[in-house]
Amino acid sequence: MEDAGKMHLESLKRYVMVSIAVVLAFLGGFYFFVMKVSLVQCVLGWLFGLSVCLVILHVSFRYVFRMQDRTTRYLNQMKILQEVGKDLASLVDLPQLLQAILDSAMAITPTASAGTIHLIDESRGQLMPRAASHHQFVAAEMGGMPLERGVAGLACKEERTIHIADVSHDSRFITLDNAGTSFRSLLVAPLMVGEKCLGTISL
């Protein structure tokens, strides 16, 4: 994957350099053969074209560096997912497995400050916490949430991801007294196995 990213960046750089060479050649030929100007004027025109190309080069390489940064982040995320896949394959204990999944989601979502995995308890009709990102409280000690209420319940019911930019202005958000942390924004996704929703992951 790293080789693919480097090849992509090298292709962009070659594209930029070839584009500049084509523009300069075109301007030189246009001034000298079409406009029938003197050699000095042709050089001046070429220098003008060079200055324009340098501006283009500056802008283009800024784009290349942004792409390089995005590619690096993407490759880092893929590396984390690969490592997670190896770890998950070795886990048979459900609590450890859920905690590993949550920790991985937190690792590839750097803006997330907290996270929780809830599983549906059909006997109680609630979403019960089974993994949490903050170690100052135990997930098992957190209260459950009714399936018919809250953002997590809605995500389960409609089987879709829900994003809330500001939870203080959304009546669907439920605050639990013993949650141990607070959220400003919230992203909730259902955990699906086939067509069955087992619970949610919230970041």
C-alpha positions as CSV (number, residue, x, y, z in Angstrom):
1,M,0.0,0.0,0.0
2,E,2.9,2.4,0.8
3,D,4.4,1.7,-2.7
4,A,1.1,2.5,-4.3
5,G,0.9,5.8,-2.5
6,K,4.4,6.7,-3.5
7,M,3.7,5.8,-7.1
8,H,0.6,8.0,-7.1
9,L,2.6,11.0,-5.8
10,E,5.4,10.4,-8.3
11,S,2.8,10.3,-11.1
12,L,1.4,13.7,-10.0
13,K,4.8,15.2,-9.9
14,R,5.7,14.0,-13.4
15,Y,2.3,15.3,-14.6
16,V,3.1,18.7,-13.2
17,M,6.6,18.9,-14.8
18,V,5.4,17.7,-18.2
19,S,2.6,20.2,-18.1
20,I,5.1,23.0,-17.5
21,A,7.4,21.9,-20.3
22,V,4.4,21.7,-22.7
23,V,3.3,25.2,-21.8
24,L,6.8,26.7,-22.2
25,A,7.3,25.0,-25.6
26,F,3.9,26.2,-26.8
27,L,4.6,29.8,-25.7
28,G,8.1,29.8,-27.3
29,G,6.7,28.4,-30.6
30,F,3.7,30.8,-30.6
31,Y,5.9,33.9,-30.1
32,F,8.6,33.0,-32.5
33,F,6.7,31.4,-35.4
34,V,3.2,32.8,-35.2
35,M,3.8,36.3,-33.8
36,K,7.0,36.7,-35.8
37,V,8.7,38.6,-33.0
38,S,12.4,39.0,-32.5
39,L,14.5,36.6,-30.5
40,V,14.7,39.0,-27.6
41,Q,10.9,39.4,-27.5
42,C,10.6,35.7,-27.8
43,V,12.8,35.3,-24.7
44,L,10.8,37.9,-22.8
45,G,7.7,36.0,-23.7
46,W,9.2,32.8,-22.6
47,L,10.3,34.3,-19.3
48,F,6.8,35.5,-18.8
49,G,5.5,32.0,-19.5
50,L,8.1,30.7,-17.1
51,S,6.9,32.9,-14.3
52,V,3.3,31.8,-14.9
53,C,4.4,28.2,-14.8
54,L,6.3,28.7,-11.6
55,V,3.0,30.0,-10.0
56,I,1.3,26.9,-11.4
57,L,4.1,24.7,-10.0
58,H,3.7,26.3,-6.6
59,V,0.0,25.7,-6.5
60,S,0.3,22.2,-8.0
61,F,2.9,21.1,-5.4
62,R,0.7,22.4,-2.6
63,Y,-1.9,20.1,-4.0
64,V,0.6,17.2,-4.2
65,F,1.7,17.7,-0.6
66,R,-1.9,17.8,0.6
67,M,-2.5,14.5,-1.3
68,Q,0.7,13.1,0.3
69,D,-0.6,14.0,3.7
70,R,-4.0,12.4,3.0
71,T,-2.3,9.3,1.5
72,T,-0.1,9.0,4.6
73,R,-3.1,9.2,6.9
74,Y,-5.0,6.6,4.8
75,L,-2.0,4.2,4.9
76,N,-1.7,4.6,8.6
77,Q,-5.4,3.8,9.0
78,M,-5.1,0.8,6.8
79,K,-2.1,-0.4,8.8
80,I,-4.1,-0.1,12.0
81,L,-6.9,-2.0,10.5
82,Q,-4.6,-4.8,9.4
83,E,-3.1,-5.0,12.9
84,V,-6.6,-5.0,14.3
85,G,-7.7,-7.8,12.0
86,K,-4.8,-10.0,13.3
87,D,-5.7,-9.2,16.9
88,L,-9.4,-9.9,16.4
89,A,-8.7,-13.2,14.8
90,S,-6.9,-14.3,18.0
91,L,-9.7,-13.2,20.4
92,V,-12.4,-15.6,21.5
93,D,-13.7,-13.7,24.6
94,L,-16.6,-11.4,23.7
95,P,-15.7,-8.5,26.1
96,Q,-12.2,-8.5,24.8
97,L,-13.4,-8.6,21.2
98,L,-15.8,-5.7,21.7
99,Q,-13.1,-3.6,23.5
100,A,-10.6,-4.3,20.7
101,I,-13.2,-3.2,18.1
102,L,-13.9,0.0,20.1
103,D,-10.2,0.8,20.6
104,S,-9.6,0.3,16.9
105,A,-12.5,2.7,16.0
106,M,-11.0,5.3,18.4
107,A,-7.6,4.8,16.8
108,I,-8.8,5.6,13.3
109,T,-11.0,8.4,14.4
110,P,-8.6,10.9,16.0
111,T,-11.3,13.5,16.7
112,A,-13.2,11.1,18.9
113,S,-12.7,11.7,22.6
114,A,-14.8,8.9,23.9
115,G,-16.7,5.8,22.7
116,T,-19.1,3.1,23.7
117,I,-20.4,-0.2,22.3
118,H,-23.9,-1.1,23.3
119,L,-25.5,-4.5,22.6
120,I,-29.2,-5.2,22.6
121,D,-30.6,-7.0,25.6
122,E,-33.9,-8.3,24.3
123,S,-35.1,-9.5,27.7
124,R,-34.8,-6.0,29.1
125,G,-35.6,-4.1,26.0
126,Q,-32.5,-2.1,26.4
127,L,-29.2,-1.3,24.9
128,M,-26.6,-2.4,27.4
129,P,-23.0,-1.0,27.4
130,R,-20.4,-3.7,26.8
131,A,-17.3,-1.8,26.0
132,A,-16.1,1.8,26.8
133,S,-13.1,3.9,25.9
134,H,-12.6,5.6,29.3
135,H,-11.0,3.3,31.8
136,Q,-12.0,5.4,34.8
137,F,-15.4,3.6,34.7
138,V,-16.4,0.1,33.9
139,A,-18.8,-0.4,31.0
140,A,-20.8,-2.9,33.1
141,E,-21.5,-0.2,35.7
142,M,-23.1,2.1,33.2
143,G,-26.8,2.2,32.8
144,G,-28.7,0.8,29.8
145,M,-30.7,2.8,27.4
146,P,-34.3,2.0,26.3
147,L,-34.5,0.8,22.7
148,E,-37.4,3.1,21.9
149,R,-35.5,6.2,23.0
150,G,-32.3,8.0,22.2
151,V,-30.0,8.2,19.2
152,A,-28.7,4.7,19.6
153,G,-32.2,3.3,19.7
154,L,-33.1,5.2,16.5
155,A,-29.9,3.9,14.8
156,C,-30.9,0.4,15.7
157,K,-34.5,0.8,14.6
158,E,-33.7,2.4,11.3
159,E,-30.4,0.5,10.8
160,R,-28.5,3.6,9.7
161,T,-25.6,5.8,10.9
162,I,-26.6,9.0,12.7
163,H,-24.4,12.0,13.1
164,I,-25.3,14.9,15.5
165,A,-23.1,18.0,15.4
166,D,-24.3,19.4,18.7
167,V,-26.1,17.1,21.1
168,S,-27.2,20.1,23.3
169,H,-29.6,21.0,20.5
170,D,-31.0,17.6,19.7
171,S,-33.8,16.2,21.9
172,R,-33.0,12.6,20.8
173,F,-29.8,12.6,22.9
174,I,-30.1,11.0,26.3
175,T,-27.7,12.0,29.1
176,L,-26.9,9.2,31.5
177,D,-25.9,10.3,35.0
178,N,-23.4,7.5,35.4
179,A,-21.9,7.7,31.9
180,G,-18.6,9.1,33.2
181,T,-18.1,11.4,30.2
182,S,-19.9,14.1,28.1
183,F,-20.4,14.4,24.4
184,R,-20.5,17.6,22.3
185,S,-21.1,15.8,19.0
186,L,-22.0,12.2,18.4
187,L,-21.7,9.5,15.7
188,V,-23.7,6.4,16.2
189,A,-23.6,3.4,13.8
190,P,-25.6,0.1,14.1
191,L,-23.6,-3.1,14.5
192,M,-25.1,-5.4,11.8
193,V,-24.8,-9.1,11.3
194,G,-26.6,-9.9,8.0
195,E,-30.0,-8.2,8.4
196,K,-30.0,-8.3,12.2
197,C,-28.9,-5.4,14.4
198,L,-26.9,-6.5,17.4
199,G,-26.3,-3.1,18.9
200,T,-24.5,0.2,18.3
201,I,-21.1,1.8,18.4
202,S,-21.0,5.5,19.5
203,L,-18.1,7.9,19.1
